[in-house]
Amino acid sequence: MASSVPAPSNSTLTHLLPPNWKTKVTEWLQEDIPSFDYGGYVVGEKETTAILFGKSEGIVAGIPFFTEIFTQLGCRVEWHVTEGQVLKPIQTCAHVYGPVRQILIGERTALNMMARCSGIASQAHRLRLLKEKNGFKGVIAGTRKTTPGFRLVEKYGMLVGGADTHRMDLSSMIMLKDNHVWSTGSITAAVQKAKAVGGFSMKIEVECQSEEEADEAIAAGADIVMLDNFEGDSLKIAATSIKQRWAAQGRQVLVECSGGVTEQTIEGYFCDAIDIISLGSMTQGVSFVDFSLKVQKNA
């Protein structure tokens, strides 16, 4: 069984961010204002204050990105909530101080980011609560089904909500899916080629459609087998059988299940033989948390 560990401290999650994360913020701003700022011309550079309101329930996530957006625009943000805090609408989350034109340049970019990051964190948080309620000892993970150019924020949101990010990218772990196997000719051949370049430090996971495929993957040297689109009792029977069969031969292997799992159905996948449950729905089709940023009339 994959060990269940406490969620990371949200106060230190910014320490995880790569050196180039602030350039992502610069790119977002450049995308939204590639030439003239016509609305900015109307309002000018008067110093003002805007209030960030949380308007729906959820988990607050994305504070460092929101702050950096306005820092790059010469503004200052004063927070009244913390990363990972449960939002009770309507709640004052932050004050933003600076030239009104600069605040309005950053407004929509900051709100879009905050809404999505908080939505993913909220989904992850709800899944973690279901895990704890049912006493599941394995890992609840996201997937690589993320928005191009926005993966860092979405994976960050998973961590804030208490979920596992799964692999960050194609270079993080070797995952051999059906297309890899079909293109190579067999699971064994695909695993052998992967091991030849991945070396000792890279785990190999193989997507499997049956117990027989899982056995072939493990025999070839896979570290993790993913039982794809298994459901109900068939999943639990297959996972238990695989674990017991290979434990008898002295092999410990991780079993992941994935495919069609949602917040509404995940409780049916919990069992001792499953180490990881991954959900594309943690990022795809997730509900956003509603925020608004309002400039104060008399500021």
Buried (B, 14 or more C-beta within 10 A) or exposed (E): BBEBEEBBEBEEBBEEBEEEBBEBBEEBBEEBBEEEBEEBEEBEEEEBBBBBBBBBEBBBBBBBBBBBBBBBBEBEBEBEBEBBBEBEEEBEBBBBBBBBBBBBBBBEBBBBBBBBBBBBBBBBBBBBEBBEEEEBBBBBBBBBBBEEEBBBBBBBBBBBBBBBBBBEEEEEBBBBEBEBBEEBEEBBBBBEBBBEEBEEEBBBBBBBBEBEBBBBBBBBEBBBBBBBEBBEEEBBBBBBBBBEBBEEEEEEBBBBBBBBBEBEEBEEBBBBBBBBBBBBBBBEEBEBBBBBBEBEEEE
